[in-house]
Amino acid sequence: MTKTRTVEVRNSAPDINVQWDEGEKFVSVAALIYAYFDGLYTCDLEIFKAVFHPKATYATADETPLLHRNMDEYFDVIAARQSPASKGEARRDVIDEIQFAGENTAFARVRCSIGATDFVDFLTLVRVDGHWQIMAKIFHIIPRS
């Protein structure tokens, strides 16, 4: 049976390299997601390289044709983007849910905003060598009017 917890995150970024006891996997996945939100807000490539697995997938079907990028392509987009932090944008990031499918696989549904666009991200995470990383980011785009 999968347990689901809901937590809202606002402007918090614990150290993603902290080692947690096995019973604290929820906290360690949430810490990784906090860092992911910080990476989105600051466009810090070092954070992205830490939170994403090197072979991760990035995709959305909200663009035609379907948009799919590998991590090198995604990191190029992040490097070219003016960060929301540099524009003084308010942070809007929320963890809606985290689910586990065993000790090494997790799923998170999160929401965030960049500029005038809101996003719903489905993040699939894997734990490799004791560290959680995002293996897939599949997202929905919601333009604000």
Secondary structure by P-SEA (a helix, b strand, c coil): cbbbbbbbbccccccccccccccaaaaaaaaaaaaaaaaaacccaaaaaaacccbbbbbccccccbbbbcaaaaaaaaaacccccccbbbbbbbbccccccccccbbbbbbbccccbbbbbbbbbbbccccccccbbbbbbbbcc
